[in-house]
Amino acid sequence: MACLGVFVGYFPVTTVSVSLPVIQRALDASTADLSWVSDAFVLPVAALILTAGVFGDVHGRKKVFQAGLGFCVLGSAVALSAQSVAQVWIGQALLGVGAAALLPMTLALISHAVPNPRERGKYIGLWTTSMMGSLTVGPLVAGVIVEHAAWRWIYLLPIPLSLVTMVIAAFVLTESRSPVQRALDWPGQLTAALAIVALVYGFIEGGAGSFGDVQVIVALAVAVCSGVAFVLLERRSPSPMLDLTLFRSAAFTGSALVVMISFLALIGFFFLLSLYLGMVQQLSTLDAGLRLLVITVPPMVLGTAVGRLTRFLSPRALITGGLVITAVALFTLTNIGTDTSFGSLAWRLALVGLGLGLAFPCMTATAVSSVPHHQAGMAAAGNNAFRQVGGALGPAILGALLTGRAVGTLPDHLAAAGLPASTSSRVLDAVDADGLGAVAGLPLGQATGPALRALSQSFLDGLQLCLLVSAVVVLFGAAVAAWLLRPTSGSRSAAPVTAGGTRPVESGQRPHTAAACGQRPHTAAAADPK
């Protein structure tokens, strides 16, 4: 059920990403509008995932799991009937609420059913494989649908899939709650949600306009103040939404930072790649979806195999090495052009998928296995929250960089194309008003072809900058993993076992994370907690 739940939760990510060019043309959406299509899903996940974890601990994980599936049905129905980009945002937001409920519950269900970290690592590997399977199937489904029907029908499949899962869960799942008494932390929830939404809003609107605009400055200031308030409130809360003592574990801190950095680059990369394939290479949704398979299949295939690799390599080596491979692949993609062949593109995309396939299975498992068993649910929810914050910031930050760079170089490319000043002014005015996608709809006569080629060149300028930034960000993530996930002598030393059967994580101590990906644990801390 956990694997099926995460499949449903992540299904909208790539189905929508690969359909963005079609949505843009159908609804006359700007690049900023498209950023909000992606972030309307990710923001509720990032803002509500911790609260959903607490709801499950307090009121029952089965109830929250079922509620998440219900929101997926509702969100899909709203987006399926969308007549405007705003209605797509609403549908995406409801789907995000559903995913926010599903993701922590799926991991909590695994932790409840399999308390032994060594055994649990295998099931988390299957969980990761299911997540990547959802990302793999999504582009194909969207491509086939868009080829033969209206783009809105990409939202049809999640409805029966969610309903069938709800029926199965009603009979298969047993109710469970946290053995540790918890209460809802509304001040923490409100400040966290405000900080995340304000931060993403600031980046999206700053990229679409100017970071000097008053509303952008206010949004970023609100994000900083809300973030500070969240930390202060959580430190004083008797039942915090996110226990800040978790960050005393270097392994938890490292895995949280690495997963946020990785998803910032990954979801941002999917966003950019779908626009490149649709706007620059003019590929159909199905052809674009087939190309995305080159990225998503390797992680899905490697999901269960990585556990066996941990007999020879530590989670730290796998995560660091995988991210380095991903960064190298992103660097090689910085020279792609309008006529780059699929063969030239495929091996580089496959390299991205290979790196992610090595790194991803260990990230969540490392976070969950680095804390005492009774905090595993909170650790999983916290790790997922950081994952979604990175996923929300990816399209926002990279979309802002893409737009800024492309708009800045477009006048030069228009001039180089030999277009008269009056035509160039019409193109630039359309871009300022409605974004880069507006150029395709302008009635420019014989100047249409040169204008679109100039637009493609300016888009490539922005894309190359974004790929370079993504590669640097992923390399930084690899450095964080190499630093914070390194084992220390303190992590292997004996520590007193608590009444719960686990060794406490002391301040400054780095727990050994060998069991995170299915590797045989070396200490009694990894034993089956009672």
QUIJO-V925469 format. One record per residue. RES is the residue in one letter. PSI is psi in whole degrees, 0 to 359 (999 if undefined). OMEGA is omega in whole degrees, 0 to 359 (* if undefined). Layout:
res = [RES;RES]
psi = [PSI;PSI]
omega = [OMEGA;OMEGA]
//
This chain:
res = [M;A;C;L;G;V;F;V;G;Y;F;P;V;T;T;V;S;V;S;L;P;V;I;Q;R;A;L;D;A;S;T;A;D;L;S;W;V;S;D;A;F;V;L;P;V;A;A;L;I;L;T;A;G;V;F;G;D;V;H;G;R;K;K;V;F;Q;A;G;L;G;F;C;V;L;G;S;A;V;A;L;S;A;Q;S;V;A;Q;V;W;I;G;Q;A;L;L;G;V;G;A;A;A;L;L;P;M;T;L;A;L;I;S;H;A;V;P;N;P;R;E;R;G;K;Y;I;G;L;W;T;T;S;M;M;G;S;L;T;V;G;P;L;V;A;G;V;I;V;E;H;A;A;W;R;W;I;Y;L;L;P;I;P;L;S;L;V;T;M;V;I;A;A;F;V;L;T;E;S;R;S;P;V;Q;R;A;L;D;W;P;G;Q;L;T;A;A;L;A;I;V;A;L;V;Y;G;F;I;E;G;G;A;G;S;F;G;D;V;Q;V;I;V;A;L;A;V;A;V;C;S;G;V;A;F;V;L;L;E;R;R;S;P;S;P;M;L;D;L;T;L;F;R;S;A;A;F;T;G;S;A;L;V;V;M;I;S;F;L;A;L;I;G;F;F;F;L;L;S;L;Y;L;G;M;V;Q;Q;L;S;T;L;D;A;G;L;R;L;L;V;I;T;V;P;P;M;V;L;G;T;A;V;G;R;L;T;R;F;L;S;P;R;A;L;I;T;G;G;L;V;I;T;A;V;A;L;F;T;L;T;N;I;G;T;D;T;S;F;G;S;L;A;W;R;L;A;L;V;G;L;G;L;G;L;A;F;P;C;M;T;A;T;A;V;S;S;V;P;H;H;Q;A;G;M;A;A;A;G;N;N;A;F;R;Q;V;G;G;A;L;G;P;A;I;L;G;A;L;L;T;G;R;A;V;G;T;L;P;D;H;L;A;A;A;G;L;P;A;S;T;S;S;R;V;L;D;A;V;D;A;D;G;L;G;A;V;A;G;L;P;L;G;Q;A;T;G;P;A;L;R;A;L;S;Q;S;F;L;D;G;L;Q;L;C;L;L;V;S;A;V;V;V;L;F;G;A;A;V;A;A;W;L;L;R;P;T;S;G;S;R;S;A;A;P;V;T;A;G;G;T;R;P;V;E;S;G;Q;R;P;H;T;A;A;A;C;G;Q;R;P;H;T;A;A;A;A;D;P;K]
psi = [324;317;320;321;316;330;314;318;323;352;320;344;302;335;321;318;315;342;1;315;322;317;320;315;321;325;9;48;146;173;321;321;319;324;321;332;315;314;340;332;313;325;311;326;310;321;331;354;323;318;321;322;319;317;316;319;324;310;349;128;327;318;315;322;314;321;321;317;323;318;326;320;313;314;319;321;320;312;328;330;15;135;359;162;330;322;327;319;316;314;317;321;318;321;323;322;318;315;324;326;323;316;309;330;322;317;324;323;320;314;323;318;330;82;340;117;325;313;323;325;324;317;327;328;319;322;314;320;320;321;313;329;321;316;335;316;326;307;322;314;314;319;314;317;312;331;330;355;181;151;334;334;354;342;2;313;320;337;301;327;317;319;317;318;322;317;315;315;327;327;330;317;143;148;142;152;167;136;343;127;130;160;157;135;80;318;318;319;313;316;323;314;317;318;315;312;316;321;312;319;316;317;319;311;328;321;324;329;260;142;356;355;147;315;329;315;317;316;315;324;319;321;315;312;319;322;317;317;321;314;315;318;319;327;333;351;135;338;76;147;321;108;114;346;344;330;357;338;116;328;318;313;314;315;324;314;318;319;326;314;317;317;332;313;320;306;322;322;318;318;312;318;320;322;320;313;325;315;321;309;354;40;154;166;322;316;320;319;321;324;326;335;328;333;316;335;314;314;324;318;322;347;313;337;334;326;321;329;335;352;337;334;144;158;323;315;320;315;312;312;319;319;325;317;316;316;318;317;319;322;319;339;352;350;16;152;191;330;21;127;161;322;318;327;325;314;329;321;321;324;322;312;321;313;316;324;328;324;318;316;332;343;304;318;323;318;314;322;354;1;162;153;321;347;9;320;315;321;319;316;319;318;319;325;316;323;315;328;316;319;327;321;335;298;327;308;310;326;321;317;316;311;314;314;317;316;324;327;349;318;320;319;324;319;319;333;355;20;142;159;323;320;318;320;319;318;313;323;320;320;317;324;318;7;176;326;345;339;324;335;0;136;87;1;229;344;356;312;307;324;318;325;321;321;318;318;319;322;318;325;314;320;317;321;316;320;321;315;317;317;318;319;317;321;321;319;321;321;320;316;316;329;308;338;9;137;149;166;329;332;341;350;156;142;150;140;133;174;334;356;10;157;133;149;109;155;126;352;139;109;144;133;27;326;353;323;22;3;147;126;153;350;163;345;335;2;165;114;144;999]
omega = [179;180;179;179;180;175;179;183;184;185;182;188;185;176;179;183;183;180;185;179;179;178;180;180;184;186;180;184;176;177;177;177;180;176;180;175;178;186;175;174;188;183;178;178;181;185;190;188;179;179;177;177;179;177;179;179;186;189;179;185;178;180;181;177;180;178;178;177;178;177;177;177;182;180;179;180;178;181;180;181;187;174;180;179;178;179;174;178;182;178;178;180;178;174;178;176;178;179;179;177;185;191;179;180;181;179;178;177;177;181;179;184;184;183;180;183;181;178;183;180;179;183;176;173;176;177;179;178;179;178;180;176;177;178;180;183;184;181;180;180;180;181;180;182;183;178;189;182;178;184;183;184;174;180;183;187;180;182;178;179;179;181;178;178;178;181;180;181;180;182;188;186;170;182;176;178;178;176;178;182;180;177;179;184;184;177;178;179;184;181;178;180;180;181;183;182;181;180;181;177;180;181;181;182;176;178;180;180;180;177;174;178;184;184;178;179;179;181;180;176;177;179;181;182;180;178;177;179;179;180;181;180;181;179;183;185;176;177;186;174;176;180;185;176;175;183;171;175;179;180;178;179;181;181;179;179;183;181;177;180;183;181;173;181;186;182;175;179;176;180;181;183;179;177;179;182;182;186;185;181;175;179;174;180;179;179;177;179;178;178;177;177;181;177;191;181;181;177;179;180;184;187;181;182;183;178;178;179;183;171;183;183;179;174;179;181;181;181;181;180;179;180;177;178;179;180;179;179;179;176;182;181;185;181;179;182;183;184;178;183;179;179;179;181;191;185;178;176;178;178;174;180;178;180;179;180;177;187;191;184;184;189;181;181;178;179;183;184;184;182;176;187;184;177;184;180;179;179;179;180;178;178;177;178;178;177;183;174;176;179;178;182;182;178;181;183;183;175;177;178;181;182;181;181;182;179;181;182;183;179;179;180;176;178;180;179;178;180;178;184;181;179;178;180;178;180;182;178;179;179;179;184;190;177;185;182;183;183;183;182;182;176;185;179;182;180;183;181;177;180;180;177;177;177;179;179;179;176;179;176;179;180;180;176;181;178;177;178;179;180;179;180;180;176;176;176;178;178;177;179;181;182;189;182;180;177;177;179;179;182;182;183;180;177;182;180;181;179;179;178;181;176;181;176;183;177;179;180;179;180;177;188;182;182;188;183;177;179;181;181;183;184;178;179;182;182;182;180;181;*]
//
